[in-house]
Amino acid sequence: MNNDDQNKIDPQLGSLLRQLRDIPILDVAPTDTPRTPVSFALYENGGTRRFYIFFNGNWRYVTLT
């Protein structure tokens, strides 16, 4: 399946892949409202690792091991 076929399946796929490629790695939890309605961030403070997702106006996270 090439990129054209993938974009026919989901027109937002290219945008999502660009966001995933540019995920920031933070040493403090994100609090600012991002420019896009859906955003991602990785957080690490030495002992804790979290994957943050911003949607519906709030940051949410899952803890990574």
PDB file of N, CA, C, O and CB in Angstrom:
ATOM      1  N   MET A   1       0.854  -1.175   0.000  1.00  0.00           N
ATOM      2  CA  MET A   1       0.000   0.000   0.000  1.00  0.00           C
ATOM      3  C   MET A   1       0.900   1.237   0.000  1.00  0.00           C
ATOM      4  O   MET A   1       1.768   1.366   0.863  1.00  0.00           O
ATOM      5  CB  MET A   1      -0.972  -0.002   1.232  1.00  0.00           C
ATOM      6  N   ASN A   2       0.707   2.130  -0.938  1.00  0.00           N
ATOM      7  CA  ASN A   2       1.520   3.340  -0.983  1.00  0.00           C
ATOM      8  C   ASN A   2       0.843   4.480  -0.229  1.00  0.00           C
ATOM      9  O   ASN A   2      -0.262   4.311   0.287  1.00  0.00           O
ATOM     10  CB  ASN A   2       1.787   3.750  -2.434  1.00  0.00           C
ATOM     11  N   ASN A   3       1.493   5.632  -0.163  1.00  0.00           N
ATOM     12  CA  ASN A   3       0.969   6.769   0.606  1.00  0.00           C
ATOM     13  C   ASN A   3      -0.370   7.263   0.075  1.00  0.00           C
ATOM     14  O   ASN A   3      -1.228   7.671   0.858  1.00  0.00           O
ATOM     15  CB  ASN A   3       1.970   7.910   0.594  1.00  0.00           C
ATOM     16  N   ASP A   4      -0.569   7.233  -1.265  1.00  0.00           N
ATOM     17  CA  ASP A   4      -1.842   7.676  -1.824  1.00  0.00           C
ATOM     18  C   ASP A   4      -2.983   6.792  -1.346  1.00  0.00           C
ATOM     19  O   ASP A   4      -4.062   7.291  -1.024  1.00  0.00           O
ATOM     20  CB  ASP A   4      -1.783   7.681  -3.349  1.00  0.00           C
ATOM     21  N   ASP A   5      -2.753   5.470  -1.299  1.00  0.00           N
ATOM     22  CA  ASP A   5      -3.777   4.556  -0.814  1.00  0.00           C
ATOM     23  C   ASP A   5      -4.084   4.805   0.654  1.00  0.00           C
ATOM     24  O   ASP A   5      -5.246   4.751   1.057  1.00  0.00           O
ATOM     25  CB  ASP A   5      -3.341   3.113  -1.021  1.00  0.00           C
ATOM     26  N   GLN A   6      -3.064   5.076   1.457  1.00  0.00           N
ATOM     27  CA  GLN A   6      -3.278   5.325   2.883  1.00  0.00           C
ATOM     28  C   GLN A   6      -4.085   6.599   3.088  1.00  0.00           C
ATOM     29  O   GLN A   6      -4.966   6.630   3.947  1.00  0.00           O
ATOM     30  CB  GLN A   6      -1.934   5.423   3.624  1.00  0.00           C
ATOM     31  N   ASN A   7      -3.808   7.651   2.320  1.00  0.00           N
ATOM     32  CA  ASN A   7      -4.528   8.906   2.478  1.00  0.00           C
ATOM     33  C   ASN A   7      -5.978   8.774   2.040  1.00  0.00           C
ATOM     34  O   ASN A   7      -6.832   9.506   2.539  1.00  0.00           O
ATOM     35  CB  ASN A   7      -3.845  10.007   1.690  1.00  0.00           C
ATOM     36  N   LYS A   8      -6.284   7.853   1.111  1.00  0.00           N
ATOM     37  CA  LYS A   8      -7.670   7.617   0.728  1.00  0.00           C
ATOM     38  C   LYS A   8      -8.422   6.951   1.880  1.00  0.00           C
ATOM     39  O   LYS A   8      -9.620   7.178   2.049  1.00  0.00           O
ATOM     40  CB  LYS A   8      -7.743   6.744  -0.547  1.00  0.00           C
ATOM     41  N   ILE A   9      -7.738   6.142   2.662  1.00  0.00           N
ATOM     42  CA  ILE A   9      -8.359   5.485   3.806  1.00  0.00           C
ATOM     43  C   ILE A   9      -8.682   6.512   4.888  1.00  0.00           C
ATOM     44  O   ILE A   9      -9.785   6.506   5.436  1.00  0.00           O
ATOM     45  CB  ILE A   9      -7.437   4.379   4.367  1.00  0.00           C
ATOM     46  N   ASP A  10      -7.750   7.378   5.196  1.00  0.00           N
ATOM     47  CA  ASP A  10      -7.941   8.405   6.223  1.00  0.00           C
ATOM     48  C   ASP A  10      -7.231   9.676   5.783  1.00  0.00           C
ATOM     49  O   ASP A  10      -6.000   9.720   5.796  1.00  0.00           O
ATOM     50  CB  ASP A  10      -7.409   7.925   7.610  1.00  0.00           C
ATOM     51  N   PRO A  11      -7.968  10.710   5.394  1.00  0.00           N
ATOM     52  CA  PRO A  11      -7.329  11.934   4.912  1.00  0.00           C
ATOM     53  C   PRO A  11      -6.471  12.640   5.965  1.00  0.00           C
ATOM     54  O   PRO A  11      -5.618  13.453   5.608  1.00  0.00           O
ATOM     55  CB  PRO A  11      -8.380  12.881   4.418  1.00  0.00           C
ATOM     56  N   GLN A  12      -6.677  12.350   7.247  1.00  0.00           N
ATOM     57  CA  GLN A  12      -5.909  12.986   8.310  1.00  0.00           C
ATOM     58  C   GLN A  12      -4.631  12.228   8.646  1.00  0.00           C
ATOM     59  O   GLN A  12      -3.870  12.668   9.507  1.00  0.00           O
ATOM     60  CB  GLN A  12      -6.759  13.117   9.544  1.00  0.00           C
ATOM     61  N   LEU A  13      -4.379  11.110   7.995  1.00  0.00           N
ATOM     62  CA  LEU A  13      -3.239  10.275   8.315  1.00  0.00           C
ATOM     63  C   LEU A  13      -1.918  11.028   8.182  1.00  0.00           C
ATOM     64  O   LEU A  13      -1.056  10.913   9.053  1.00  0.00           O
ATOM     65  CB  LEU A  13      -3.229   9.058   7.424  1.00  0.00           C
ATOM     66  N   GLY A  14      -1.746  11.795   7.110  1.00  0.00           N
ATOM     67  CA  GLY A  14      -0.507  12.546   6.920  1.00  0.00           C
ATOM     68  C   GLY A  14      -0.265  13.545   8.036  1.00  0.00           C
ATOM     69  O   GLY A  14       0.862  13.682   8.511  1.00  0.00           O
ATOM     70  N   SER A  15      -1.300  14.238   8.458  1.00  0.00           N
ATOM     71  CA  SER A  15      -1.179  15.206   9.551  1.00  0.00           C
ATOM     72  C   SER A  15      -0.812  14.514  10.850  1.00  0.00           C
ATOM     73  O   SER A  15       0.038  15.002  11.595  1.00  0.00           O
ATOM     74  CB  SER A  15      -2.481  15.988   9.725  1.00  0.00           C
ATOM     75  N   LEU A  16      -1.435  13.397  11.127  1.00  0.00           N
ATOM     76  CA  LEU A  16      -1.151  12.650  12.348  1.00  0.00           C
ATOM     77  C   LEU A  16       0.293  12.138  12.350  1.00  0.00           C
ATOM     78  O   LEU A  16       0.974  12.210  13.373  1.00  0.00           O
ATOM     79  CB  LEU A  16      -2.134  11.474  12.496  1.00  0.00           C
ATOM     80  N   LEU A  17       0.754  11.628  11.223  1.00  0.00           N
ATOM     81  CA  LEU A  17       2.126  11.130  11.145  1.00  0.00           C
ATOM     82  C   LEU A  17       3.145  12.247  11.349  1.00  0.00           C
ATOM     83  O   LEU A  17       4.185  12.024  11.969  1.00  0.00           O
ATOM     84  CB  LEU A  17       2.363  10.454   9.802  1.00  0.00           C
ATOM     85  N   ARG A  18       2.862  13.452  10.835  1.00  0.00           N
ATOM     86  CA  ARG A  18       3.757  14.600  11.064  1.00  0.00           C
ATOM     87  C   ARG A  18       3.803  14.967  12.545  1.00  0.00           C
ATOM     88  O   ARG A  18       4.872  15.281  13.069  1.00  0.00           O
ATOM     89  CB  ARG A  18       3.299  15.821  10.233  1.00  0.00           C
ATOM     90  N   GLN A  19       2.664  14.932  13.220  1.00  0.00           N
ATOM     91  CA  GLN A  19       2.637  15.246  14.651  1.00  0.00           C
ATOM     92  C   GLN A  19       3.416  14.216  15.446  1.00  0.00           C
ATOM     93  O   GLN A  19       4.149  14.573  16.368  1.00  0.00           O
ATOM     94  CB  GLN A  19       1.195  15.319  15.161  1.00  0.00           C
ATOM     95  N   LEU A  20       3.272  12.953  15.108  1.00  0.00           N
ATOM     96  CA  LEU A  20       3.983  11.907  15.832  1.00  0.00           C
ATOM     97  C   LEU A  20       5.487  11.992  15.616  1.00  0.00           C
ATOM     98  O   LEU A  20       6.260  11.649  16.511  1.00  0.00           O
ATOM     99  CB  LEU A  20       3.477  10.543  15.408  1.00  0.00           C
ATOM    100  N   ARG A  21       5.912  12.442  14.445  1.00  0.00           N
ATOM    101  CA  ARG A  21       7.339  12.571  14.138  1.00  0.00           C
ATOM    102  C   ARG A  21       7.990  13.667  14.979  1.00  0.00           C
ATOM    103  O   ARG A  21       9.170  13.569  15.318  1.00  0.00           O
ATOM    104  CB  ARG A  21       7.539  12.867  12.645  1.00  0.00           C
ATOM    105  N   ASP A  22       7.243  14.691  15.312  1.00  0.00           N
ATOM    106  CA  ASP A  22       7.788  15.872  15.988  1.00  0.00           C
ATOM    107  C   ASP A  22       7.370  15.974  17.449  1.00  0.00           C
ATOM    108  O   ASP A  22       7.177  17.083  17.947  1.00  0.00           O
ATOM    109  CB  ASP A  22       7.358  17.117  15.261  1.00  0.00           C
ATOM    110  N   ILE A  23       7.225  14.862  18.146  1.00  0.00           N
ATOM    111  CA  ILE A  23       6.806  14.880  19.551  1.00  0.00           C
ATOM    112  C   ILE A  23       7.933  15.455  20.412  1.00  0.00           C
ATOM    113  O   ILE A  23       9.058  14.957  20.368  1.00  0.00           O
ATOM    114  CB  ILE A  23       6.420  13.447  20.036  1.00  0.00           C
ATOM    115  N   PRO A  24       7.639  16.506  21.200  1.00  0.00           N
ATOM    116  CA  PRO A  24       8.671  17.045  22.088  1.00  0.00           C
ATOM    117  C   PRO A  24       8.901  16.128  23.296  1.00  0.00           C
ATOM    118  O   PRO A  24       7.986  15.442  23.750  1.00  0.00           O
ATOM    119  CB  PRO A  24       8.280  18.454  22.563  1.00  0.00           C
ATOM    120  N   ILE A  25      10.128  16.129  23.804  1.00  0.00           N
ATOM    121  CA  ILE A  25      10.469  15.405  25.027  1.00  0.00           C
ATOM    122  C   ILE A  25      10.678  16.456  26.109  1.00  0.00           C
ATOM    123  O   ILE A  25      11.581  17.286  26.002  1.00  0.00           O
ATOM    124  CB  ILE A  25      11.755  14.493  24.839  1.00  0.00           C
ATOM    125  N   LEU A  26       9.854  16.427  27.145  1.00  0.00           N
ATOM    126  CA  LEU A  26       9.827  17.464  28.174  1.00  0.00           C
ATOM    127  C   LEU A  26      10.349  16.939  29.502  1.00  0.00           C
ATOM    128  O   LEU A  26      10.302  15.739  29.770  1.00  0.00           O
ATOM    129  CB  LEU A  26       8.413  18.002  28.347  1.00  0.00           C
ATOM    130  N   ASP A  27      10.858  17.871  30.349  1.00  0.00           N
ATOM    131  CA  ASP A  27      11.248  17.481  31.704  1.00  0.00           C
ATOM    132  C   ASP A  27      10.277  18.040  32.748  1.00  0.00           C
ATOM    133  O   ASP A  27      10.491  17.883  33.950  1.00  0.00           O
ATOM    134  CB  ASP A  27      12.674  17.960  32.003  1.00  0.00           C
ATOM    135  N   VAL A  28       9.209  18.693  32.282  1.00  0.00           N
ATOM    136  CA  VAL A  28       8.083  19.112  33.129  1.00  0.00           C
ATOM    137  C   VAL A  28       6.801  18.732  32.395  1.00  0.00           C
ATOM    138  O   VAL A  28       6.766  18.728  31.165  1.00  0.00           O
ATOM    139  CB  VAL A  28       8.128  20.670  33.444  1.00  0.00           C
ATOM    140  N   ALA A  29       5.763  18.418  33.136  1.00  0.00           N
ATOM    141  CA  ALA A  29       4.496  18.028  32.512  1.00  0.00           C
ATOM    142  C   ALA A  29       3.928  19.194  31.702  1.00  0.00           C
ATOM    143  O   ALA A  29       4.018  20.340  32.144  1.00  0.00           O
ATOM    144  CB  ALA A  29       3.476  17.568  33.585  1.00  0.00           C
ATOM    145  N   PRO A  30       3.350  18.936  30.538  1.00  0.00           N
ATOM    146  CA  PRO A  30       2.801  20.027  29.724  1.00  0.00           C
ATOM    147  C   PRO A  30       1.556  20.631  30.365  1.00  0.00           C
ATOM    148  O   PRO A  30       0.724  19.924  30.933  1.00  0.00           O
ATOM    149  CB  PRO A  30       2.469  19.524  28.317  1.00  0.00           C
ATOM    150  N   THR A  31       1.449  21.948  30.263  1.00  0.00           N
ATOM    151  CA  THR A  31       0.273  22.644  30.789  1.00  0.00           C
ATOM    152  C   THR A  31      -0.305  23.625  29.775  1.00  0.00           C
ATOM    153  O   THR A  31      -1.483  23.973  29.860  1.00  0.00           O
ATOM    154  CB  THR A  31       0.630  23.382  32.074  1.00  0.00           C
ATOM    155  N   ASP A  32       0.492  24.070  28.832  1.00  0.00           N
ATOM    156  CA  ASP A  32       0.033  25.049  27.842  1.00  0.00           C
ATOM    157  C   ASP A  32      -0.923  24.405  26.842  1.00  0.00           C
ATOM    158  O   ASP A  32      -0.795  23.225  26.513  1.00  0.00           O
ATOM    159  CB  ASP A  32       1.232  25.670  27.102  1.00  0.00           C
ATOM    160  N   THR A  33      -1.876  25.190  26.369  1.00  0.00           N
ATOM    161  CA  THR A  33      -2.769  24.739  25.311  1.00  0.00           C
ATOM    162  C   THR A  33      -2.015  24.788  23.991  1.00  0.00           C
ATOM    163  O   THR A  33      -1.507  25.844  23.614  1.00  0.00           O
ATOM    164  CB  THR A  33      -4.062  25.606  25.250  1.00  0.00           C
ATOM    165  N   PRO A  34      -1.932  23.670  23.282  1.00  0.00           N
ATOM    166  CA  PRO A  34      -1.201  23.660  22.011  1.00  0.00           C
ATOM    167  C   PRO A  34      -1.988  24.363  20.905  1.00  0.00           C
ATOM    168  O   PRO A  34      -3.169  24.669  21.067  1.00  0.00           O
ATOM    169  CB  PRO A  34      -0.887  22.220  21.591  1.00  0.00           C
ATOM    170  N   ARG A  35      -1.316  24.615  19.781  1.00  0.00           N
ATOM    171  CA  ARG A  35      -1.953  25.281  18.644  1.00  0.00           C
ATOM    172  C   ARG A  35      -2.894  24.362  17.876  1.00  0.00           C
ATOM    173  O   ARG A  35      -3.784  24.841  17.172  1.00  0.00           O
ATOM    174  CB  ARG A  35      -0.899  25.818  17.706  1.00  0.00           C
ATOM    175  N   THR A  36      -2.714  23.060  18.000  1.00  0.00           N
ATOM    176  CA  THR A  36      -3.566  22.114  17.281  1.00  0.00           C
ATOM    177  C   THR A  36      -4.550  21.470  18.256  1.00  0.00           C
ATOM    178  O   THR A  36      -4.253  21.371  19.447  1.00  0.00           O
ATOM    179  CB  THR A  36      -2.710  21.029  16.568  1.00  0.00           C
ATOM    180  N   PRO A  37      -5.718  21.030  17.774  1.00  0.00           N
ATOM    181  CA  PRO A  37      -6.716  20.450  18.675  1.00  0.00           C
ATOM    182  C   PRO A  37      -6.292  19.113  19.285  1.00  0.00           C
ATOM    183  O   PRO A  37      -6.799  18.721  20.336  1.00  0.00           O
ATOM    184  CB  PRO A  37      -8.007  20.265  17.937  1.00  0.00           C
ATOM    185  N   VAL A  38      -5.362  18.413  18.626  1.00  0.00           N
ATOM    186  CA  VAL A  38      -4.805  17.167  19.152  1.00  0.00           C
ATOM    187  C   VAL A  38      -3.294  17.307  19.114  1.00  0.00           C
ATOM    188  O   VAL A  38      -2.721  17.656  18.082  1.00  0.00           O
ATOM    189  CB  VAL A  38      -5.291  15.909  18.327  1.00  0.00           C
ATOM    190  N   SER A  39      -2.646  17.033  20.245  1.00  0.00           N
ATOM    191  CA  SER A  39      -1.195  17.180  20.320  1.00  0.00           C
ATOM    192  C   SER A  39      -0.629  16.094  21.229  1.00  0.00           C
ATOM    193  O   SER A  39      -1.345  15.509  22.042  1.00  0.00           O
ATOM    194  CB  SER A  39      -0.802  18.594  20.837  1.00  0.00           C
ATOM    195  N   PHE A  40       0.677  15.835  21.076  1.00  0.00           N
ATOM    196  CA  PHE A  40       1.348  14.777  21.832  1.00  0.00           C
ATOM    197  C   PHE A  40       2.615  15.315  22.472  1.00  0.00           C
ATOM    198  O   PHE A  40       3.216  16.262  21.963  1.00  0.00           O
ATOM    199  CB  PHE A  40       1.675  13.578  20.923  1.00  0.00           C
ATOM    200  N   ALA A  41       3.027  14.714  23.590  1.00  0.00           N
ATOM    201  CA  ALA A  41       4.293  15.066  24.240  1.00  0.00           C
ATOM    202  C   ALA A  41       4.775  13.875  25.056  1.00  0.00           C
ATOM    203  O   ALA A  41       3.973  13.099  25.575  1.00  0.00           O
ATOM    204  CB  ALA A  41       4.133  16.329  25.144  1.00  0.00           C
ATOM    205  N   LEU A  42       6.077  13.740  25.164  1.00  0.00           N
ATOM    206  CA  LEU A  42       6.685  12.752  26.049  1.00  0.00           C
ATOM    207  C   LEU A  42       7.290  13.491  27.225  1.00  0.00           C
ATOM    208  O   LEU A  42       7.873  14.562  27.058  1.00  0.00           O
ATOM    209  CB  LEU A  42       7.762  11.897  25.305  1.00  0.00           C
ATOM    210  N   TYR A  43       7.153  12.924  28.417  1.00  0.00           N
ATOM    211  CA  TYR A  43       7.666  13.533  29.646  1.00  0.00           C
ATOM    212  C   TYR A  43       8.555  12.512  30.345  1.00  0.00           C
ATOM    213  O   TYR A  43       8.201  11.340  30.470  1.00  0.00           O
ATOM    214  CB  TYR A  43       6.498  14.004  30.587  1.00  0.00           C
ATOM    215  N   GLU A  44       9.716  12.980  30.796  1.00  0.00           N
ATOM    216  CA  GLU A  44      10.602  12.125  31.578  1.00  0.00           C
ATOM    217  C   GLU A  44      11.323  12.985  32.605  1.00  0.00           C
ATOM    218  O   GLU A  44      11.902  14.019  32.269  1.00  0.00           O
ATOM    219  CB  GLU A  44      11.619  11.377  30.663  1.00  0.00           C
ATOM    220  N   ASN A  45      11.282  12.546  33.867  1.00  0.00           N
ATOM    221  CA  ASN A  45      11.970  13.304  34.915  1.00  0.00           C
ATOM    222  C   ASN A  45      13.036  12.465  35.614  1.00  0.00           C
ATOM    223  O   ASN A  45      13.464  12.797  36.719  1.00  0.00           O
ATOM    224  CB  ASN A  45      10.964  13.819  35.940  1.00  0.00           C
ATOM    225  N   GLY A  46      13.461  11.387  34.977  1.00  0.00           N
ATOM    226  CA  GLY A  46      14.469  10.530  35.563  1.00  0.00           C
ATOM    227  C   GLY A  46      13.893   9.235  36.091  1.00  0.00           C
ATOM    228  O   GLY A  46      14.487   8.173  35.903  1.00  0.00           O
ATOM    229  N   GLY A  47      12.745   9.301  36.748  1.00  0.00           N
ATOM    230  CA  GLY A  47      12.128   8.100  37.284  1.00  0.00           C
ATOM    231  C   GLY A  47      10.762   7.811  36.688  1.00  0.00           C
ATOM    232  O   GLY A  47      10.295   6.672  36.728  1.00  0.00           O
ATOM    233  N   THR A  48      10.124   8.821  36.142  1.00  0.00           N
ATOM    234  CA  THR A  48       8.784   8.690  35.593  1.00  0.00           C
ATOM    235  C   THR A  48       8.801   9.016  34.112  1.00  0.00           C
ATOM    236  O   THR A  48       9.405  10.001  33.687  1.00  0.00           O
ATOM    237  CB  THR A  48       7.796   9.602  36.335  1.00  0.00           C
ATOM    238  N   ARG A  49       8.133   8.179  33.329  1.00  0.00           N
ATOM    239  CA  ARG A  49       7.974   8.432  31.888  1.00  0.00           C
ATOM    240  C   ARG A  49       6.495   8.398  31.569  1.00  0.00           C
ATOM    241  O   ARG A  49       5.784   7.467  31.946  1.00  0.00           O
ATOM    242  CB  ARG A  49       8.760   7.382  31.020  1.00  0.00           C
ATOM    243  N   ARG A  50       6.036   9.435  30.863  1.00  0.00           N
ATOM    244  CA  ARG A  50       4.622   9.524  30.503  1.00  0.00           C
ATOM    245  C   ARG A  50       4.469   9.952  29.048  1.00  0.00           C
ATOM    246  O   ARG A  50       5.274  10.726  28.528  1.00  0.00           O
ATOM    247  CB  ARG A  50       3.886  10.510  31.430  1.00  0.00           C
ATOM    248  N   PHE A  51       3.435   9.445  28.406  1.00  0.00           N
ATOM    249  CA  PHE A  51       3.042   9.866  27.070  1.00  0.00           C
ATOM    250  C   PHE A  51       1.780  10.693  27.225  1.00  0.00           C
ATOM    251  O   PHE A  51       0.742  10.170  27.631  1.00  0.00           O
ATOM    252  CB  PHE A  51       2.819   8.640  26.106  1.00  0.00           C
ATOM    253  N   TYR A  52       1.857  11.990  26.904  1.00  0.00           N
ATOM    254  CA  TYR A  52       0.737  12.912  27.054  1.00  0.00           C
ATOM    255  C   TYR A  52       0.028  13.110  25.725  1.00  0.00           C
ATOM    256  O   TYR A  52       0.659  13.183  24.671  1.00  0.00           O
ATOM    257  CB  TYR A  52       1.215  14.258  27.607  1.00  0.00           C
ATOM    258  N   ILE A  53      -1.296  13.196  25.794  1.00  0.00           N
ATOM    259  CA  ILE A  53      -2.132  13.472  24.635  1.00  0.00           C
ATOM    260  C   ILE A  53      -3.065  14.619  25.016  1.00  0.00           C
ATOM    261  O   ILE A  53      -3.729  14.576  26.051  1.00  0.00           O
ATOM    262  CB  ILE A  53      -2.940  12.192  24.179  1.00  0.00           C
ATOM    263  N   PHE A  54      -3.107  15.650  24.161  1.00  0.00           N
ATOM    264  CA  PHE A  54      -4.020  16.770  24.387  1.00  0.00           C
ATOM    265  C   PHE A  54      -5.202  16.611  23.432  1.00  0.00           C
ATOM    266  O   PHE A  54      -5.017  16.587  22.215  1.00  0.00           O
ATOM    267  CB  PHE A  54      -3.298  18.157  24.175  1.00  0.00           C
ATOM    268  N   PHE A  55      -6.405  16.503  23.974  1.00  0.00           N
ATOM    269  CA  PHE A  55      -7.625  16.503  23.169  1.00  0.00           C
ATOM    270  C   PHE A  55      -8.788  16.890  24.059  1.00  0.00           C
ATOM    271  O   PHE A  55      -8.716  16.754  25.281  1.00  0.00           O
ATOM    272  CB  PHE A  55      -7.871  15.117  22.504  1.00  0.00           C
ATOM    273  N   ASN A  56      -9.855  17.368  23.451  1.00  0.00           N
ATOM    274  CA  ASN A  56     -11.038  17.848  24.184  1.00  0.00           C
ATOM    275  C   ASN A  56     -10.670  18.872  25.248  1.00  0.00           C
ATOM    276  O   ASN A  56     -11.310  18.940  26.297  1.00  0.00           O
ATOM    277  CB  ASN A  56     -11.770  16.677  24.834  1.00  0.00           C
ATOM    278  N   GLY A  57      -9.636  19.670  24.977  1.00  0.00           N
ATOM    279  CA  GLY A  57      -9.271  20.763  25.868  1.00  0.00           C
ATOM    280  C   GLY A  57      -8.465  20.401  27.091  1.00  0.00           C
ATOM    281  O   GLY A  57      -8.262  21.253  27.955  1.00  0.00           O
ATOM    282  N   ASN A  58      -7.989  19.151  27.203  1.00  0.00           N
ATOM    283  CA  ASN A  58      -7.234  18.725  28.385  1.00  0.00           C
ATOM    284  C   ASN A  58      -6.057  17.842  28.003  1.00  0.00           C
ATOM    285  O   ASN A  58      -6.098  17.112  27.013  1.00  0.00           O
ATOM    286  CB  ASN A  58      -8.145  17.983  29.360  1.00  0.00           C
ATOM    287  N   TRP A  59      -5.005  17.926  28.815  1.00  0.00           N
ATOM    288  CA  TRP A  59      -3.890  16.994  28.686  1.00  0.00           C
ATOM    289  C   TRP A  59      -4.228  15.736  29.476  1.00  0.00           C
ATOM    290  O   TRP A  59      -4.679  15.823  30.617  1.00  0.00           O
ATOM    291  CB  TRP A  59      -2.551  17.633  29.186  1.00  0.00           C
ATOM    292  N   ARG A  60      -4.012  14.566  28.877  1.00  0.00           N
ATOM    293  CA  ARG A  60      -4.184  13.280  29.534  1.00  0.00           C
ATOM    294  C   ARG A  60      -2.901  12.482  29.303  1.00  0.00           C
ATOM    295  O   ARG A  60      -2.172  12.742  28.345  1.00  0.00           O
ATOM    296  CB  ARG A  60      -5.456  12.514  28.992  1.00  0.00           C
ATOM    297  N   TYR A  61      -2.628  11.521  30.168  1.00  0.00           N
ATOM    298  CA  TYR A  61      -1.388  10.765  29.983  1.00  0.00           C
ATOM    299  C   TYR A  61      -1.554   9.308  30.349  1.00  0.00           C
ATOM    300  O   TYR A  61      -2.479   8.915  31.060  1.00  0.00           O
ATOM    301  CB  TYR A  61      -0.276  11.369  30.805  1.00  0.00           C
ATOM    302  N   VAL A  62      -0.623   8.521  29.837  1.00  0.00           N
ATOM    303  CA  VAL A  62      -0.443   7.135  30.259  1.00  0.00           C
ATOM    304  C   VAL A  62       1.005   7.009  30.721  1.00  0.00           C
ATOM    305  O   VAL A  62       1.913   7.585  30.120  1.00  0.00           O
ATOM    306  CB  VAL A  62      -0.783   6.108  29.094  1.00  0.00           C
ATOM    307  N   THR A  63       1.204   6.263  31.773  1.00  0.00           N
ATOM    308  CA  THR A  63       2.547   6.054  32.297  1.00  0.00           C
ATOM    309  C   THR A  63       3.228   4.956  31.500  1.00  0.00           C
ATOM    310  O   THR A  63       2.638   3.907  31.242  1.00  0.00           O
ATOM    311  CB  THR A  63       2.509   5.698  33.801  1.00  0.00           C
ATOM    312  N   LEU A  64       4.473   5.202  31.110  1.00  0.00           N
ATOM    313  CA  LEU A  64       5.253   4.237  30.347  1.00  0.00           C
ATOM    314  C   LEU A  64       6.216   3.524  31.288  1.00  0.00           C
ATOM    315  O   LEU A  64       6.672   4.100  32.275  1.00  0.00           O
ATOM    316  CB  LEU A  64       6.021   4.932  29.186  1.00  0.00           C
ATOM    317  N   THR A  65       6.517   2.291  30.981  1.00  0.00           N
ATOM    318  CA  THR A  65       7.458   1.540  31.812  1.00  0.00           C
ATOM    319  C   THR A  65       8.685   1.171  31.018  1.00  0.00           C
ATOM    320  O   THR A  65       9.595   0.533  31.547  1.00  0.00           O
ATOM    321  CB  THR A  65       6.802   0.282  32.379  1.00  0.00           C
TER     322      THR A  65
END
